[in-house]
Amino acid sequence: MRRMLALLNEFHSDESGQGLVEYLLIVVLVALAATAGMNSAASYINSAFVRIGAKLGTYVS
């Protein structure tokens, strides 16, 4: 019984995978932020090209 309790106690205090999990959470959050930023930037760039195209269209025709 003592051996089982010692094994459970050792398992509970083992934090070897904790760093990896924290690192993965940070990577996921950065990826989500980058995706949101890219969507916002893509919308802004698209509207800029539409405005430029409209101005060029008035000069060409």
N, CA, C, O and CB atoms as a CASP TS submission, in Angstrom:
PFRMAT TS
TARGET T0000
AUTHOR 0000-0000-0000
METHOD Language model
MODEL 1
PARENT N/A
ATOM      1  N   MET     1       0.825  -1.203   0.000  1.00  0.00           N
ATOM      2  CA  MET     1       0.000   0.000   0.000  1.00  0.00           C
ATOM      3  C   MET     1       0.866   1.262   0.000  1.00  0.00           C
ATOM      4  O   MET     1       0.571   2.237  -0.690  1.00  0.00           O
ATOM      5  CB  MET     1      -0.937   0.001   1.214  1.00  0.00           C
ATOM      6  N   ARG     2       1.942   1.217   0.791  1.00  0.00           N
ATOM      7  CA  ARG     2       2.830   2.380   0.842  1.00  0.00           C
ATOM      8  C   ARG     2       3.480   2.630  -0.515  1.00  0.00           C
ATOM      9  O   ARG     2       3.663   3.769  -0.945  1.00  0.00           O
ATOM     10  CB  ARG     2       3.911   2.184   1.915  1.00  0.00           C
ATOM     11  N   ARG     3       3.817   1.534  -1.165  1.00  0.00           N
ATOM     12  CA  ARG     3       4.448   1.686  -2.476  1.00  0.00           C
ATOM     13  C   ARG     3       3.475   2.327  -3.462  1.00  0.00           C
ATOM     14  O   ARG     3       3.865   3.175  -4.265  1.00  0.00           O
ATOM     15  CB  ARG     3       4.930   0.319  -3.009  1.00  0.00           C
ATOM     16  N   MET     4       2.222   1.924  -3.398  1.00  0.00           N
ATOM     17  CA  MET     4       1.213   2.497  -4.291  1.00  0.00           C
ATOM     18  C   MET     4       1.011   3.982  -3.990  1.00  0.00           C
ATOM     19  O   MET     4       0.899   4.789  -4.913  1.00  0.00           O
ATOM     20  CB  MET     4      -0.125   1.737  -4.156  1.00  0.00           C
ATOM     21  N   LEU     5       0.963   4.347  -2.716  1.00  0.00           N
ATOM     22  CA  LEU     5       0.828   5.752  -2.343  1.00  0.00           C
ATOM     23  C   LEU     5       2.048   6.556  -2.782  1.00  0.00           C
ATOM     24  O   LEU     5       1.919   7.692  -3.238  1.00  0.00           O
ATOM     25  CB  LEU     5       0.625   5.886  -0.832  1.00  0.00           C
ATOM     26  N   ALA     6       3.223   5.965  -2.643  1.00  0.00           N
ATOM     27  CA  ALA     6       4.443   6.649  -3.074  1.00  0.00           C
ATOM     28  C   ALA     6       4.435   6.844  -4.587  1.00  0.00           C
ATOM     29  O   ALA     6       4.841   7.895  -5.084  1.00  0.00           O
ATOM     30  CB  ALA     6       5.694   5.853  -2.644  1.00  0.00           C
ATOM     31  N   LEU     7       3.977   5.842  -5.308  1.00  0.00           N
ATOM     32  CA  LEU     7       3.893   5.938  -6.765  1.00  0.00           C
ATOM     33  C   LEU     7       2.889   7.005  -7.192  1.00  0.00           C
ATOM     34  O   LEU     7       3.161   7.781  -8.108  1.00  0.00           O
ATOM     35  CB  LEU     7       3.507   4.584  -7.366  1.00  0.00           C
ATOM     36  N   LEU     8       1.735   7.048  -6.538  1.00  0.00           N
ATOM     37  CA  LEU     8       0.734   8.071  -6.844  1.00  0.00           C
ATOM     38  C   LEU     8       1.244   9.460  -6.492  1.00  0.00           C
ATOM     39  O   LEU     8       1.006  10.417  -7.229  1.00  0.00           O
ATOM     40  CB  LEU     8      -0.568   7.788  -6.095  1.00  0.00           C
ATOM     41  N   ASN     9       1.940   9.574  -5.378  1.00  0.00           N
ATOM     42  CA  ASN     9       2.507  10.857  -4.970  1.00  0.00           C
ATOM     43  C   ASN     9       3.565  11.318  -5.971  1.00  0.00           C
ATOM     44  O   ASN     9       3.623  12.498  -6.316  1.00  0.00           O
ATOM     45  CB  ASN     9       3.115  10.754  -3.559  1.00  0.00           C
ATOM     46  N   GLU    10       4.393  10.395  -6.432  1.00  0.00           N
ATOM     47  CA  GLU    10       5.420  10.727  -7.422  1.00  0.00           C
ATOM     48  C   GLU    10       4.770  11.142  -8.747  1.00  0.00           C
ATOM     49  O   GLU    10       5.214  12.093  -9.390  1.00  0.00           O
ATOM     50  CB  GLU    10       6.371   9.525  -7.642  1.00  0.00           C
ATOM     51  N   PHE    11       3.735  10.433  -9.142  1.00  0.00           N
ATOM     52  CA  PHE    11       3.025  10.765 -10.378  1.00  0.00           C
ATOM     53  C   PHE    11       2.382  12.145 -10.282  1.00  0.00           C
ATOM     54  O   PHE    11       2.395  12.910 -11.246  1.00  0.00           O
ATOM     55  CB  PHE    11       1.957   9.705 -10.685  1.00  0.00           C
ATOM     56  N   HIS    12       1.826  12.456  -9.130  1.00  0.00           N
ATOM     57  CA  HIS    12       1.168  13.753  -8.927  1.00  0.00           C
ATOM     58  C   HIS    12       2.173  14.899  -8.970  1.00  0.00           C
ATOM     59  O   HIS    12       1.854  15.981  -9.463  1.00  0.00           O
ATOM     60  CB  HIS    12       0.419  13.766  -7.589  1.00  0.00           C
ATOM     61  N   SER    13       3.378  14.677  -8.461  1.00  0.00           N
ATOM     62  CA  SER    13       4.371  15.750  -8.414  1.00  0.00           C
ATOM     63  C   SER    13       5.213  15.829  -9.686  1.00  0.00           C
ATOM     64  O   SER    13       6.023  16.745  -9.828  1.00  0.00           O
ATOM     65  CB  SER    13       5.277  15.558  -7.218  1.00  0.00           C
ATOM     66  N   ASP    14       5.036  14.890 -10.607  1.00  0.00           N
ATOM     67  CA  ASP    14       5.798  14.904 -11.859  1.00  0.00           C
ATOM     68  C   ASP    14       5.260  16.004 -12.764  1.00  0.00           C
ATOM     69  O   ASP    14       4.081  16.003 -13.120  1.00  0.00           O
ATOM     70  CB  ASP    14       5.726  13.523 -12.573  1.00  0.00           C
ATOM     71  N   GLU    15       6.130  16.944 -13.135  1.00  0.00           N
ATOM     72  CA  GLU    15       5.724  18.073 -13.974  1.00  0.00           C
ATOM     73  C   GLU    15       6.536  18.125 -15.263  1.00  0.00           C
ATOM     74  O   GLU    15       6.735  19.203 -15.824  1.00  0.00           O
ATOM     75  CB  GLU    15       5.878  19.388 -13.206  1.00  0.00           C
ATOM     76  N   SER    16       7.003  16.985 -15.737  1.00  0.00           N
ATOM     77  CA  SER    16       7.878  16.974 -16.906  1.00  0.00           C
ATOM     78  C   SER    16       7.151  17.407 -18.175  1.00  0.00           C
ATOM     79  O   SER    16       7.778  17.994 -19.057  1.00  0.00           O
ATOM     80  CB  SER    16       8.466  15.591 -17.100  1.00  0.00           C
ATOM     81  N   GLY    17       5.869  17.144 -18.299  1.00  0.00           N
ATOM     82  CA  GLY    17       5.123  17.535 -19.489  1.00  0.00           C
ATOM     83  C   GLY    17       4.485  18.906 -19.384  1.00  0.00           C
ATOM     84  O   GLY    17       3.906  19.394 -20.354  1.00  0.00           O
ATOM     85  N   GLN    18       4.581  19.531 -18.227  1.00  0.00           N
ATOM     86  CA  GLN    18       3.928  20.817 -18.005  1.00  0.00           C
ATOM     87  C   GLN    18       4.505  21.893 -18.914  1.00  0.00           C
ATOM     88  O   GLN    18       3.749  22.693 -19.466  1.00  0.00           O
ATOM     89  CB  GLN    18       4.064  21.237 -16.545  1.00  0.00           C
ATOM     90  N   GLY    19       5.804  21.935 -19.081  1.00  0.00           N
ATOM     91  CA  GLY    19       6.437  22.940 -19.933  1.00  0.00           C
ATOM     92  C   GLY    19       5.983  22.817 -21.374  1.00  0.00           C
ATOM     93  O   GLY    19       5.743  23.821 -22.045  1.00  0.00           O
ATOM     94  N   LEU    20       5.864  21.586 -21.848  1.00  0.00           N
ATOM     95  CA  LEU    20       5.421  21.351 -23.217  1.00  0.00           C
ATOM     96  C   LEU    20       3.986  21.813 -23.414  1.00  0.00           C
ATOM     97  O   LEU    20       3.671  22.431 -24.431  1.00  0.00           O
ATOM     98  CB  LEU    20       5.548  19.874 -23.571  1.00  0.00           C
ATOM     99  N   VAL    21       3.120  21.525 -22.465  1.00  0.00           N
ATOM    100  CA  VAL    21       1.724  21.944 -22.563  1.00  0.00           C
ATOM    101  C   VAL    21       1.621  23.463 -22.561  1.00  0.00           C
ATOM    102  O   VAL    21       0.865  24.034 -23.347  1.00  0.00           O
ATOM    103  CB  VAL    21       0.900  21.353 -21.408  1.00  0.00           C
ATOM    104  N   GLU    22       2.368  24.117 -21.693  1.00  0.00           N
ATOM    105  CA  GLU    22       2.344  25.585 -21.657  1.00  0.00           C
ATOM    106  C   GLU    22       2.866  26.165 -22.966  1.00  0.00           C
ATOM    107  O   GLU    22       2.312  27.137 -23.480  1.00  0.00           O
ATOM    108  CB  GLU    22       3.180  26.113 -20.474  1.00  0.00           C
ATOM    109  N   TYR    23       3.923  25.577 -23.505  1.00  0.00           N
ATOM    110  CA  TYR    23       4.477  26.032 -24.776  1.00  0.00           C
ATOM    111  C   TYR    23       3.443  25.881 -25.896  1.00  0.00           C
ATOM    112  O   TYR    23       3.277  26.786 -26.714  1.00  0.00           O
ATOM    113  CB  TYR    23       5.760  25.246 -25.119  1.00  0.00           C
ATOM    114  N   LEU    24       2.758  24.751 -25.933  1.00  0.00           N
ATOM    115  CA  LEU    24       1.743  24.525 -26.965  1.00  0.00           C
ATOM    116  C   LEU    24       0.581  25.501 -26.832  1.00  0.00           C
ATOM    117  O   LEU    24       0.052  25.967 -27.841  1.00  0.00           O
ATOM    118  CB  LEU    24       1.226  23.092 -26.892  1.00  0.00           C
ATOM    119  N   LEU    25       0.177  25.816 -25.609  1.00  0.00           N
ATOM    120  CA  LEU    25      -0.894  26.793 -25.414  1.00  0.00           C
ATOM    121  C   LEU    25      -0.483  28.168 -25.932  1.00  0.00           C
ATOM    122  O   LEU    25      -1.289  28.866 -26.547  1.00  0.00           O
ATOM    123  CB  LEU    25      -1.274  26.882 -23.930  1.00  0.00           C
ATOM    124  N   ILE    26       0.752  28.555 -25.691  1.00  0.00           N
ATOM    125  CA  ILE    26       1.242  29.844 -26.191  1.00  0.00           C
ATOM    126  C   ILE    26       1.259  29.847 -27.712  1.00  0.00           C
ATOM    127  O   ILE    26       0.861  30.830 -28.336  1.00  0.00           O
ATOM    128  CB  ILE    26       2.654  30.145 -25.641  1.00  0.00           C
ATOM    129  N   VAL    27       1.718  28.750 -28.314  1.00  0.00           N
ATOM    130  CA  VAL    27       1.755  28.657 -29.779  1.00  0.00           C
ATOM    131  C   VAL    27       0.350  28.756 -30.359  1.00  0.00           C
ATOM    132  O   VAL    27       0.146  29.428 -31.370  1.00  0.00           O
ATOM    133  CB  VAL    27       2.419  27.338 -30.223  1.00  0.00           C
ATOM    134  N   VAL    28      -0.611  28.101 -29.740  1.00  0.00           N
ATOM    135  CA  VAL    28      -1.998  28.156 -30.224  1.00  0.00           C
ATOM    136  C   VAL    28      -2.549  29.573 -30.114  1.00  0.00           C
ATOM    137  O   VAL    28      -3.203  30.051 -31.040  1.00  0.00           O
ATOM    138  CB  VAL    28      -2.890  27.178 -29.431  1.00  0.00           C
ATOM    139  N   LEU    29      -2.295  30.249 -29.001  1.00  0.00           N
ATOM    140  CA  LEU    29      -2.784  31.621 -28.837  1.00  0.00           C
ATOM    141  C   LEU    29      -2.152  32.569 -29.848  1.00  0.00           C
ATOM    142  O   LEU    29      -2.832  33.441 -30.389  1.00  0.00           O
ATOM    143  CB  LEU    29      -2.504  32.116 -27.422  1.00  0.00           C
ATOM    144  N   VAL    30      -0.866  32.407 -30.108  1.00  0.00           N
ATOM    145  CA  VAL    30      -0.194  33.246 -31.104  1.00  0.00           C
ATOM    146  C   VAL    30      -0.761  32.970 -32.493  1.00  0.00           C
ATOM    147  O   VAL    30      -0.961  33.900 -33.275  1.00  0.00           O
ATOM    148  CB  VAL    30       1.333  32.999 -31.088  1.00  0.00           C
ATOM    149  N   ALA    31      -1.020  31.712 -32.806  1.00  0.00           N
ATOM    150  CA  ALA    31      -1.590  31.365 -34.111  1.00  0.00           C
ATOM    151  C   ALA    31      -2.983  31.959 -34.275  1.00  0.00           C
ATOM    152  O   ALA    31      -3.317  32.458 -35.350  1.00  0.00           O
ATOM    153  CB  ALA    31      -1.645  29.843 -34.284  1.00  0.00           C
ATOM    154  N   LEU    32      -3.795  31.913 -33.232  1.00  0.00           N
ATOM    155  CA  LEU    32      -5.136  32.503 -33.308  1.00  0.00           C
ATOM    156  C   LEU    32      -5.064  34.012 -33.481  1.00  0.00           C
ATOM    157  O   LEU    32      -5.824  34.586 -34.261  1.00  0.00           O
ATOM    158  CB  LEU    32      -5.944  32.159 -32.054  1.00  0.00           C
ATOM    159  N   ALA    33      -4.163  34.652 -32.764  1.00  0.00           N
ATOM    160  CA  ALA    33      -4.005  36.105 -32.897  1.00  0.00           C
ATOM    161  C   ALA    33      -3.510  36.466 -34.289  1.00  0.00           C
ATOM    162  O   ALA    33      -3.967  37.449 -34.872  1.00  0.00           O
ATOM    163  CB  ALA    33      -3.031  36.644 -31.835  1.00  0.00           C
ATOM    164  N   ALA    34      -2.588  35.688 -34.825  1.00  0.00           N
ATOM    165  CA  ALA    34      -2.079  35.952 -36.174  1.00  0.00           C
ATOM    166  C   ALA    34      -3.178  35.773 -37.212  1.00  0.00           C
ATOM    167  O   ALA    34      -3.266  36.554 -38.159  1.00  0.00           O
ATOM    168  CB  ALA    34      -0.896  35.027 -36.495  1.00  0.00           C
ATOM    169  N   THR    35      -4.009  34.764 -37.046  1.00  0.00           N
ATOM    170  CA  THR    35      -5.109  34.537 -37.980  1.00  0.00           C
ATOM    171  C   THR    35      -6.097  35.690 -37.937  1.00  0.00           C
ATOM    172  O   THR    35      -6.552  36.157 -38.981  1.00  0.00           O
ATOM    173  CB  THR    35      -5.821  33.219 -37.665  1.00  0.00           C
ATOM    174  N   ALA    36      -6.428  36.147 -36.754  1.00  0.00           N
ATOM    175  CA  ALA    36      -7.351  37.284 -36.632  1.00  0.00           C
ATOM    176  C   ALA    36      -6.739  38.535 -37.246  1.00  0.00           C
ATOM    177  O   ALA    36      -7.430  39.295 -37.924  1.00  0.00           O
ATOM    178  CB  ALA    36      -7.710  37.539 -35.152  1.00  0.00           C
ATOM    179  N   GLY    37      -5.462  38.750 -37.017  1.00  0.00           N
ATOM    180  CA  GLY    37      -4.783  39.905 -37.592  1.00  0.00           C
ATOM    181  C   GLY    37      -4.710  39.836 -39.101  1.00  0.00           C
ATOM    182  O   GLY    37      -4.847  40.855 -39.778  1.00  0.00           O
ATOM    183  N   MET    38      -4.494  38.642 -39.638  1.00  0.00           N
ATOM    184  CA  MET    38      -4.428  38.481 -41.092  1.00  0.00           C
ATOM    185  C   MET    38      -5.779  38.741 -41.733  1.00  0.00           C
ATOM    186  O   MET    38      -5.846  39.344 -42.804  1.00  0.00           O
ATOM    187  CB  MET    38      -3.942  37.079 -41.455  1.00  0.00           C
ATOM    188  N   ASN    39      -6.847  38.301 -41.102  1.00  0.00           N
ATOM    189  CA  ASN    39      -8.183  38.558 -41.644  1.00  0.00           C
ATOM    190  C   ASN    39      -8.469  40.051 -41.676  1.00  0.00           C
ATOM    191  O   ASN    39      -9.026  40.559 -42.650  1.00  0.00           O
ATOM    192  CB  ASN    39      -9.253  37.831 -40.816  1.00  0.00           C
ATOM    193  N   SER    40      -8.095  40.744 -40.631  1.00  0.00           N
ATOM    194  CA  SER    40      -8.304  42.186 -40.575  1.00  0.00           C
ATOM    195  C   SER    40      -7.457  42.889 -41.630  1.00  0.00           C
ATOM    196  O   SER    40      -7.943  43.784 -42.321  1.00  0.00           O
ATOM    197  CB  SER    40      -7.972  42.727 -39.175  1.00  0.00           C
ATOM    198  N   ALA    41      -6.202  42.489 -41.757  1.00  0.00           N
ATOM    199  CA  ALA    41      -5.309  43.101 -42.746  1.00  0.00           C
ATOM    200  C   ALA    41      -5.781  42.798 -44.161  1.00  0.00           C
ATOM    201  O   ALA    41      -5.705  43.666 -45.030  1.00  0.00           O
ATOM    202  CB  ALA    41      -3.868  42.604 -42.553  1.00  0.00           C
ATOM    203  N   ALA    42      -6.261  41.595 -44.408  1.00  0.00           N
ATOM    204  CA  ALA    42      -6.737  41.231 -45.744  1.00  0.00           C
ATOM    205  C   ALA    42      -7.933  42.080 -46.138  1.00  0.00           C
ATOM    206  O   ALA    42      -8.035  42.506 -47.288  1.00  0.00           O
ATOM    207  CB  ALA    42      -7.105  39.744 -45.800  1.00  0.00           C
ATOM    208  N   SER    43      -8.828  42.329 -45.213  1.00  0.00           N
ATOM    209  CA  SER    43      -9.987  43.174 -45.490  1.00  0.00           C
ATOM    210  C   SER    43      -9.551  44.595 -45.822  1.00  0.00           C
ATOM    211  O   SER    43     -10.074  45.204 -46.756  1.00  0.00           O
ATOM    212  CB  SER    43     -10.947  43.179 -44.293  1.00  0.00           C
ATOM    213  N   TYR    44      -8.601  45.123 -45.065  1.00  0.00           N
ATOM    214  CA  TYR    44      -8.098  46.479 -45.302  1.00  0.00           C
ATOM    215  C   TYR    44      -7.396  46.567 -46.655  1.00  0.00           C
ATOM    216  O   TYR    44      -7.613  47.521 -47.402  1.00  0.00           O
ATOM    217  CB  TYR    44      -7.135  46.901 -44.176  1.00  0.00           C
ATOM    218  N   ILE    45      -6.566  45.592 -46.976  1.00  0.00           N
ATOM    219  CA  ILE    45      -5.846  45.586 -48.253  1.00  0.00           C
ATOM    220  C   ILE    45      -6.822  45.458 -49.414  1.00  0.00           C
ATOM    221  O   ILE    45      -6.661  46.127 -50.435  1.00  0.00           O
ATOM    222  CB  ILE    45      -4.817  44.439 -48.293  1.00  0.00           C
ATOM    223  N   ASN    46      -7.827  44.609 -49.272  1.00  0.00           N
ATOM    224  CA  ASN    46      -8.827  44.441 -50.323  1.00  0.00           C
ATOM    225  C   ASN    46      -9.557  45.750 -50.586  1.00  0.00           C
ATOM    226  O   ASN    46      -9.740  46.132 -51.742  1.00  0.00           O
ATOM    227  CB  ASN    46      -9.827  43.344 -49.943  1.00  0.00           C
ATOM    228  N   SER    47      -9.976  46.439 -49.535  1.00  0.00           N
ATOM    229  CA  SER    47     -10.690  47.702 -49.737  1.00  0.00           C
ATOM    230  C   SER    47      -9.769  48.757 -50.343  1.00  0.00           C
ATOM    231  O   SER    47     -10.230  49.598 -51.115  1.00  0.00           O
ATOM    232  CB  SER    47     -11.271  48.209 -48.407  1.00  0.00           C
ATOM    233  N   ALA    48      -8.485  48.732 -50.011  1.00  0.00           N
ATOM    234  CA  ALA    48      -7.532  49.673 -50.613  1.00  0.00           C
ATOM    235  C   ALA    48      -7.407  49.422 -52.109  1.00  0.00           C
ATOM    236  O   ALA    48      -7.388  50.372 -52.892  1.00  0.00           O
ATOM    237  CB  ALA    48      -6.151  49.557 -49.939  1.00  0.00           C
ATOM    238  N   PHE    49      -7.320  48.161 -52.520  1.00  0.00           N
ATOM    239  CA  PHE    49      -7.236  47.849 -53.944  1.00  0.00           C
ATOM    240  C   PHE    49      -8.522  48.206 -54.677  1.00  0.00           C
ATOM    241  O   PHE    49      -8.474  48.640 -55.828  1.00  0.00           O
ATOM    242  CB  PHE    49      -6.924  46.374 -54.141  1.00  0.00           C
ATOM    243  N   VAL    50      -9.658  48.034 -54.035  1.00  0.00           N
ATOM    244  CA  VAL    50     -10.930  48.418 -54.656  1.00  0.00           C
ATOM    245  C   VAL    50     -10.956  49.924 -54.889  1.00  0.00           C
ATOM    246  O   VAL    50     -11.363  50.379 -55.958  1.00  0.00           O
ATOM    247  CB  VAL    50     -12.132  47.985 -53.773  1.00  0.00           C
ATOM    248  N   ARG    51     -10.525  50.702 -53.896  1.00  0.00           N
ATOM    249  CA  ARG    51     -10.477  52.161 -54.060  1.00  0.00           C
ATOM    250  C   ARG    51      -9.504  52.571 -55.164  1.00  0.00           C
ATOM    251  O   ARG    51      -9.812  53.449 -55.969  1.00  0.00           O
ATOM    252  CB  ARG    51     -10.076  52.830 -52.740  1.00  0.00           C
ATOM    253  N   ILE    52      -8.349  51.947 -55.203  1.00  0.00           N
ATOM    254  CA  ILE    52      -7.362  52.256 -56.239  1.00  0.00           C
ATOM    255  C   ILE    52      -7.911  51.888 -57.612  1.00  0.00           C
ATOM    256  O   ILE    52      -7.756  52.645 -58.569  1.00  0.00           O
ATOM    257  CB  ILE    52      -6.035  51.510 -55.971  1.00  0.00           C
ATOM    258  N   GLY    53      -8.547  50.734 -57.708  1.00  0.00           N
ATOM    259  CA  GLY    53      -9.136  50.316 -58.983  1.00  0.00           C
ATOM    260  C   GLY    53     -10.225  51.260 -59.445  1.00  0.00           C
ATOM    261  O   GLY    53     -10.333  51.554 -60.635  1.00  0.00           O
ATOM    262  N   ALA    54     -11.028  51.733 -58.519  1.00  0.00           N
ATOM    263  CA  ALA    54     -12.100  52.667 -58.883  1.00  0.00           C
ATOM    264  C   ALA    54     -11.513  53.984 -59.385  1.00  0.00           C
ATOM    265  O   ALA    54     -12.009  54.548 -60.360  1.00  0.00           O
ATOM    266  CB  ALA    54     -13.032  52.923 -57.677  1.00  0.00           C
ATOM    267  N   LYS    55     -10.472  54.475 -58.737  1.00  0.00           N
ATOM    268  CA  LYS    55      -9.843  55.723 -59.189  1.00  0.00           C
ATOM    269  C   LYS    55      -9.168  55.538 -60.544  1.00  0.00           C
ATOM    270  O   LYS    55      -9.259  56.411 -61.407  1.00  0.00           O
ATOM    271  CB  LYS    55      -8.816  56.212 -58.153  1.00  0.00           C
ATOM    272  N   LEU    56      -8.497  54.416 -60.732  1.00  0.00           N
ATOM    273  CA  LEU    56      -7.865  54.157 -62.025  1.00  0.00           C
ATOM    274  C   LEU    56      -8.914  54.005 -63.123  1.00  0.00           C
ATOM    275  O   LEU    56      -8.698  54.430 -64.258  1.00  0.00           O
ATOM    276  CB  LEU    56      -6.991  52.897 -61.951  1.00  0.00           C
ATOM    277  N   GLY    57     -10.040  53.402 -62.783  1.00  0.00           N
ATOM    278  CA  GLY    57     -11.121  53.236 -63.761  1.00  0.00           C
ATOM    279  C   GLY    57     -11.660  54.569 -64.238  1.00  0.00           C
ATOM    280  O   GLY    57     -12.023  54.705 -65.407  1.00  0.00           O
ATOM    281  N   THR    58     -11.720  55.551 -63.362  1.00  0.00           N
ATOM    282  CA  THR    58     -12.221  56.863 -63.787  1.00  0.00           C
ATOM    283  C   THR    58     -11.224  57.558 -64.700  1.00  0.00           C
ATOM    284  O   THR    58     -11.628  58.322 -65.577  1.00  0.00           O
ATOM    285  CB  THR    58     -12.519  57.747 -62.568  1.00  0.00           C
ATOM    286  N   TYR    59      -9.942  57.315 -64.520  1.00  0.00           N
ATOM    287  CA  TYR    59      -8.936  57.949 -65.375  1.00  0.00           C
ATOM    288  C   TYR    59      -8.820  57.252 -66.730  1.00  0.00           C
ATOM    289  O   TYR    59      -8.519  57.904 -67.730  1.00  0.00           O
ATOM    290  CB  TYR    59      -7.580  57.950 -64.676  1.00  0.00           C
ATOM    291  N   VAL    60      -9.049  55.964 -66.779  1.00  0.00           N
ATOM    292  CA  VAL    60      -8.902  55.207 -68.023  1.00  0.00           C
ATOM    293  C   VAL    60     -10.094  55.427 -68.938  1.00  0.00           C
ATOM    294  O   VAL    60      -9.908  55.551 -70.149  1.00  0.00           O
ATOM    295  CB  VAL    60      -8.737  53.716 -67.728  1.00  0.00           C
ATOM    296  N   SER    61     -11.302  55.482 -68.413  1.00  0.00           N
ATOM    297  CA  SER    61     -12.476  55.607 -69.275  1.00  0.00           C
ATOM    298  C   SER    61     -12.777  56.999 -69.619  1.00  0.00           C
ATOM    299  O   SER    61     -13.740  57.262 -70.340  1.00  0.00           O
ATOM    300  CB  SER    61     -13.654  55.009 -68.647  1.00  0.00           C
TER
END
